[in-house]
Amino acid sequence: MRRELRYAVTGLRRRPLLRLVAWSVPEALPSAVLGLAVAHAVDDGFLAGRPLVGLAWLGALLLSGLAGAVGARQVFAALGDLVEPVRDDLVRRVVSGALRAGAAGRADDGAVSRLTRQVEIVRDRYAGLIVVCRGFLVTVVGATAGLLTIAPQVALLILPPFLLGCALFLATLGVAAGRYRAAVRADERVATAAGTVLAATRDIAARGAEEHAARMVAGPIAEQAAAERGLAWLAVLRTLCFAVGGWLPLVAVLAAGPWLVDGGVTAGAVLGGLTYVLFGLQPALARLFSGLGGSGLRFVVTLGRILDAADQPAPPPRPAIPLGYAVALRGVTFAYGPHAEPVLRGLDLDLPEGDHLAVVGPSGIGKSTLAGLVCGLLRPDAGTVLVGGCAAVEVPESARVLIPQEAYAFAGTVRDNLTYLRPDVPDPTVLAAAEAVGAAALVSRLGGLDADLRPAELSAGERQQLALVRAYLSPAPVAVLDEATCHLDPAAERVAEEAFAAREGTLVVIAHRISSAFRARRVLVLDGTGAALGDHEGLLESSPLYRELVGHWSAADAPAPTP
């Protein structure tokens, strides 16, 4: 916990912190005056037969409350200046760590959970801790000063059990921290399992693996539920500690009432002490327990998870491709889970440099899975996937470019969207690439390369055209189009595929239309039990599934294959 506490303390900016401390002084007035005003109102006012004096003391209490309200308002105004810089720093750490892991080919399954949920948990809890700890200190200092002023004997009865309750509560924080860590890890496992299942929805539905998918997420969900039940037991411990620190002082003062009166302590002083306990120390203790026992532990544990991931040393650089960029699959088997039916089984495939392969088959048969394996996004359960003689997952991303079905465009200029895989490319080359893949008219309509792009105003086909230009400009020698032209018409699809076929390098097309197979040098047919590889004419003779997919097409209707 030392690292997390050190981070929290060093994250406090000096000027907002001094402002917060300064405005805490007027806020402490009600806590200091509370019991004192009640004691004087009773002894010097109502019991002495001077009700106006008693009302005047209660009026002073009201005025101190107004001063405290002004201080509290200014405290909350300064809170944002303390908290938001910490949140911004954590976002930078999470994003930087995830990018480093991705660049090294190491999956960071918890990055989404850390960025979308855990950073916000830390931000909210950090603000809550500042408010709770500051309010607790303000109340305790004010109440202690007031107790010592009206009757030190009463203070000796109240403060020891109060401090004992605080100490007992602090002693439980170690156990509580362990349970919170378990809850955070369980939350990440649920996010990872759910993400895996959702990413494979199409293949799961095609294979009828819904029950297995449910079992994949059932274990993490049960683990998270057990962790949450463990957290609920912490409330029981907090209740016991609160009984010692919050109620035992009250019992002590009431039990010692006759002794206090015999010792010269006035009824107003006893009532003032009880007021400090009931309306000052008890609420402050309850807020502290709730803050540190709930928000505080979640803050420390969640912050620790973020810092652990962000502070991992940078992995060694991936090896360069020593033998070109030929792709080879040897006995590759892949399934979405240990008990699921394999999507690919024992697949052998060679893609020599400069090849043009179309992959066809029914929906959910494993075509996108094959693309993920070639690009190193998935690891095979058995067999190997090699690019240039190296394992695909260890090859630099610059060797391959993947265009998925749902193309991505971001706010920025048209040039930014087209060149972020190759930022130094000159404008004439960018325009030539747009012309080659059939996107020149789109670039012109958008206002040219310097025009601002609004992704929400683009159609799905226009986003695909931009992504095609982006991939065409990429230096990657292996291009994988995973139904990357499904929102284009057949003529536009043909222009784009022929441009990529003429581009230097290897092209793999996960076919959306069977016409992609006519343009390819070779075709891979996946049927769920095996694979057939050959050219268009040969597969028409040897593969019943390919003949079925071709359907009403004929060689006379189809474009001529690319030489």
PATORBA-991270 format. One line per 8 residues: their letters; for each residue x negated, y, z of C-alpha. Coordinates in steps of 0.25 Angstrom, whole numbers. Layout:
// residues N
a) X:Y:Z | ...
This chain:
// residues 563
mrrelrya) 0:0:0 | -12:9:2 | -14:11:-13 | 1:15:-15 | 1:24:-3 | -11:31:-8 | -5:33:-22 | 7:39:-15
vtglrrrp) -1:48:-7 | -10:53:-17 | 1:55:-27 | 7:66:-18 | 3:80:-24 | -2:90:-15 | 7:102:-18 | 20:95:-18
llrlvaws) 16:87:-5 | 13:100:2 | 26:106:-2 | 33:94:3 | 26:95:17 | 29:109:18 | 44:108:16 | 44:96:25
vpealpsa) 42:106:37 | 56:112:36 | 62:99:34 | 56:94:47 | 64:105:55 | 77:97:56 | 70:85:61 | 62:93:72
vlglavah) 74:101:76 | 85:90:76 | 84:84:90 | 78:97:96 | 90:105:91 | 100:95:97 | 92:94:110 | 93:109:112
avddgfla) 107:110:107 | 111:100:118 | 102:105:130 | 102:120:127 | 116:121:121 | 127:112:123 | 123:106:136 | 119:120:141
grplvgla) 133:125:138 | 127:134:126 | 134:128:114 | 129:140:105 | 114:136:108 | 117:122:105 | 123:126:92 | 112:135:89
wlgallls) 102:123:90 | 111:115:81 | 110:126:71 | 95:126:72 | 96:112:68 | 104:115:56 | 95:126:52 | 83:116:53
glagavga) 91:107:44 | 92:118:33 | 77:120:34 | 75:105:32 | 84:105:20 | 76:116:13 | 63:108:16 | 69:95:11
rqvfaalg) 73:102:-2 | 59:107:-5 | 54:93:-1 | 62:86:-12 | 58:97:-22 | 43:94:-20 | 45:79:-20 | 46:78:-35
dlvepvrd) 32:84:-37 | 26:73:-28 | 33:61:-34 | 34:63:-49 | 19:64:-51 | 18:50:-45 | 28:45:-54 | 21:50:-66
dlvrrvvs) 8:44:-62 | 15:30:-60 | 21:31:-73 | 8:34:-80 | 1:22:-72 | 12:12:-76 | 12:16:-91 | -3:16:-91
galragaa) -4:2:-84 | 6:-4:-94 | -1:2:-106 | -14:-3:-101 | -8:-17:-99 | -1:-17:-112 | -14:-13:-120 | -21:-24:-113
graddgav) -10:-34:-117 | -6:-37:-103 | 9:-37:-100 | 14:-27:-89 | 27:-33:-86 | 30:-23:-75 | 27:-10:-82 | 41:-7:-86
srltrqve) 46:-10:-71 | 35:-1:-66 | 38:10:-75 | 53:10:-75 | 56:6:-61 | 44:6:-52 | 38:20:-55 | 52:25:-52
ivrdryag) 52:17:-39 | 39:23:-35 | 43:37:-38 | 56:37:-31 | 50:30:-19 | 38:39:-18 | 48:51:-17 | 56:44:-7
livvcrgf) 44:41:2 | 39:55:1 | 53:60:6 | 55:49:17 | 41:50:23 | 41:65:23 | 55:65:29 | 51:55:40
lvtvvgat) 39:63:44 | 46:76:44 | 57:69:53 | 48:62:63 | 39:75:65 | 51:83:67 | 58:74:76 | 45:71:84
aglltiap) 43:86:86 | 57:88:90 | 57:76:100 | 44:81:107 | 50:95:108 | 63:90:115 | 58:79:124 | 45:71:122
qvallilp) 51:59:131 | 62:57:120 | 51:57:109 | 44:46:117 | 56:38:116 | 59:40:101 | 46:40:94 | 40:27:98
pfllgcal) 51:18:94 | 53:27:81 | 38:25:78 | 39:10:81 | 50:8:71 | 42:15:61 | 30:6:64 | 38:-6:63
flatlgva) 44:-2:49 | 30:1:44 | 25:-13:48 | 36:-19:39 | 31:-12:27 | 21:-22:23 | 31:-33:22 | 41:-24:15
agryraav) 30:-20:5 | 28:-35:1 | 43:-37:-2 | 43:-24:-10 | 31:-29:-18 | 39:-42:-21 | 51:-34:-25 | 43:-26:-35
radervat) 37:-38:-41 | 50:-45:-42 | 56:-33:-49 | 44:-33:-60 | 46:-48:-62 | 61:-46:-65 | 58:-35:-75 | 47:-43:-82
aagtvlaa) 57:-56:-82 | 68:-47:-87 | 60:-40:-98 | 54:-54:-103 | 69:-59:-104 | 74:-47:-111 | 63:-46:-121 | 66:-60:-125
trdiaarg) 81:-59:-126 | 82:-62:-141 | 73:-75:-140 | 80:-79:-127 | 94:-78:-133 | 89:-85:-146 | 83:-97:-137 | 95:-98:-127
aeehaarm) 85:-95:-116 | 95:-86:-108 | 94:-96:-96 | 79:-96:-95 | 79:-81:-97 | 88:-79:-85 | 79:-89:-77 | 67:-80:-81
vagpiaeq) 73:-68:-74 | 80:-75:-63 | 67:-78:-55 | 62:-64:-55 | 76:-59:-51 | 77:-69:-39 | 63:-64:-35 | 67:-50:-35
aaaergla) 80:-53:-27 | 72:-60:-17 | 62:-48:-16 | 74:-38:-14 | 80:-47:-3 | 66:-46:4 | 67:-31:3 | 80:-31:10
wlavlrtl) 74:-38:22 | 66:-26:24 | 78:-18:28 | 80:-27:40 | 66:-24:45 | 68:-9:42 | 81:-9:51 | 73:-15:63
cfavggwl) 62:-5:62 | 73:6:61 | 79:1:73 | 66:2:81 | 62:16:75 | 76:22:74 | 85:16:85 | 76:13:96
plvavlaa) 72:27:99 | 87:31:100 | 89:19:110 | 77:23:117 | 81:37:119 | 95:33:123 | 90:23:133 | 80:32:139
gpwlvdgg) 91:43:141 | 92:43:156 | 77:43:158 | 76:55:148 | 86:63:156 | 80:59:169 | 67:64:164 | 72:78:160
vtagavlg) 76:76:145 | 88:83:142 | 100:77:135 | 98:86:123 | 84:81:122 | 89:66:122 | 99:70:112 | 89:77:103
gltyvlfg) 80:65:103 | 91:56:99 | 94:66:88 | 80:65:83 | 81:50:82 | 95:49:76 | 94:60:66 | 79:61:64
lqpalarl) 70:49:66 | 81:38:63 | 84:44:49 | 69:47:46 | 66:32:50 | 77:27:41 | 72:35:29 | 57:30:32
fsglggsg) 61:16:33 | 70:16:20 | 59:24:13 | 46:17:17 | 53:3:18 | 60:4:5 | 55:15:-4 | 41:15:2
lrfvvtlg) 38:1:0 | 44:1:-14 | 36:13:-17 | 23:6:-12 | 25:-7:-19 | 30:-2:-32 | 19:8:-33 | 9:-3:-30
rildaadq) 15:-11:-42 | 13:1:-51 | -1:4:-46 | -5:-11:-47 | -1:-11:-62 | -7:2:-65 | -20:0:-59 | -24:-13:-65
pappprpa) -37:-12:-72 | -37:-11:-87 | -38:-24:-94 | -50:-27:-103 | -47:-23:-118 | -42:-33:-127 | -51:-40:-137 | -52:-35:-151
iplgyava) -47:-44:-162 | -60:-52:-166 | -54:-59:-178 | -45:-50:-185 | -30:-50:-183 | -25:-64:-187 | -14:-69:-178 | -13:-84:-174
lrgvtfay) -3:-91:-166 | -6:-105:-161 | 4:-114:-154 | 12:-102:-149 | 23:-105:-139 | 32:-94:-133 | 44:-94:-124 | 51:-83:-115
gphaepvl) 49:-91:-102 | 44:-104:-97 | 57:-111:-99 | 62:-105:-112 | 62:-111:-126 | 49:-106:-133 | 52:-96:-144 | 39:-100:-151
rgldldlp) 33:-114:-150 | 20:-118:-155 | 19:-108:-165 | 6:-107:-174 | 4:-95:-183 | -7:-89:-191 | -6:-74:-196 | -19:-71:-204
egdhlavv) -23:-57:-205 | -14:-49:-215 | -3:-59:-214 | 12:-55:-216 | 21:-64:-208 | 36:-64:-207 | 43:-71:-195 | 57:-75:-196
gpsgigks) 67:-83:-188 | 80:-82:-181 | 82:-71:-170 | 76:-75:-157 | 67:-86:-163 | 54:-80:-158 | 50:-70:-169 | 48:-58:-160
tlaglvcg) 41:-67:-150 | 31:-71:-160 | 28:-56:-163 | 26:-54:-148 | 16:-65:-148 | 8:-60:-160 | 8:-46:-154 | 3:-51:-140
llrpdagt) 16:-47:-133 | 19:-61:-129 | 10:-72:-124 | 13:-86:-130 | 16:-97:-120 | 7:-107:-128 | -2:-105:-139 | -10:-93:-143
vlvggcaa) -8:-80:-152 | -20:-75:-158 | -23:-61:-165 | -37:-60:-171 | -41:-72:-163 | -37:-66:-149 | -25:-69:-141 | -13:-60:-145
vevpesar) -11:-54:-131 | -26:-50:-130 | -27:-43:-144 | -26:-28:-144 | -12:-22:-147 | -19:-14:-159 | -20:-28:-167 | -4:-29:-168
vlipqeay) 8:-20:-169 | 22:-25:-166 | 34:-18:-171 | 47:-24:-164 | 61:-23:-168 | 64:-11:-159 | 54:0:-164 | 50:11:-154
afagtvrd) 49:26:-157 | 45:36:-147 | 47:51:-145 | 36:58:-152 | 32:62:-166 | 34:53:-178 | 19:52:-179 | 17:47:-164
nltylrpd) 27:36:-167 | 20:31:-179 | 6:32:-175 | 5:29:-160 | -1:15:-164 | -12:23:-172 | -12:37:-167 | -24:42:-176
vpdptvla) -17:38:-189 | -17:50:-199 | -3:55:-204 | -5:51:-218 | -7:37:-214 | 6:38:-205 | 14:43:-216 | 9:32:-226
aaeavgaa) 13:21:-215 | 27:27:-214 | 28:27:-229 | 23:12:-230 | 33:7:-220 | 44:15:-225 | 45:25:-214 | 41:38:-222
alvsrlgg) 55:43:-224 | 58:41:-209 | 45:49:-205 | 49:60:-214 | 63:60:-209 | 58:61:-195 | 50:74:-199 | 36:68:-201
ldadlrpa) 26:63:-192 | 26:76:-183 | 41:75:-180 | 46:71:-166 | 53:58:-166 | 65:55:-158 | 67:40:-156 | 81:40:-153
elsagerq) 85:47:-166 | 78:35:-174 | 85:23:-179 | 80:9:-176 | 75:8:-191 | 68:21:-190 | 61:17:-177 | 56:4:-184
qlalvray) 51:12:-196 | 42:21:-186 | 37:8:-179 | 33:2:-192 | 25:14:-196 | 19:14:-182 | 15:-1:-184 | 10:1:-198
lspapvav) 0:12:-193 | -4:3:-182 | -19:-3:-183 | -13:-16:-179 | -17:-27:-189 | -5:-36:-185 | 9:-30:-187 | 21:-37:-181
ldeatchl) 35:-32:-186 | 45:-38:-176 | 58:-35:-184 | 52:-21:-185 | 61:-18:-197 | 74:-24:-193 | 81:-10:-193 | 76:-6:-207
dpaaerva) 83:-10:-220 | 76:-21:-228 | 70:-12:-238 | 63:-4:-227 | 59:-17:-220 | 52:-21:-233 | 44:-8:-234 | 39:-9:-220
eeafaare) 36:-24:-220 | 28:-23:-233 | 21:-11:-228 | 16:-19:-216 | 13:-31:-225 | 4:-22:-233 | -3:-16:-221 | -16:-22:-217
gtlvviah) -14:-33:-206 | -4:-44:-202 | 11:-42:-202 | 21:-51:-194 | 36:-48:-197 | 46:-53:-188 | 57:-53:-198 | 70:-46:-197
rissafra) 74:-49:-211 | 70:-61:-219 | 65:-52:-230 | 53:-50:-221 | 49:-64:-224 | 49:-62:-239 | 39:-51:-237 | 30:-59:-228
rrvlvldg) 18:-68:-233 | 22:-78:-223 | 34:-81:-214 | 36:-88:-201 | 49:-94:-198 | 53:-96:-183 | 64:-106:-180 | 63:-108:-165
tgaalgdh) 56:-122:-166 | 45:-119:-175 | 39:-110:-186 | 38:-110:-201 | 27:-102:-208 | 26:-99:-223 | 30:-90:-234 | 44:-87:-239
egllessp) 45:-97:-250 | 39:-109:-242 | 48:-106:-230 | 60:-106:-238 | 57:-120:-242 | 52:-125:-228 | 60:-118:-218 | 75:-119:-216
lyrelvgh) 76:-108:-206 | 68:-98:-216 | 78:-102:-227 | 90:-99:-218 | 84:-86:-214 | 81:-82:-228 | 96:-85:-231 | 101:-78:-244
wsaadapa) 87:-72:-247 | 79:-78:-258 | 66:-75:-264 | 72:-67:-275 | 79:-58:-265 | 67:-56:-256 | 55:-46:-258 | 42:-52:-263
ptp) 33:-57:-252 | 21:-47:-249 | 9:-53:-256
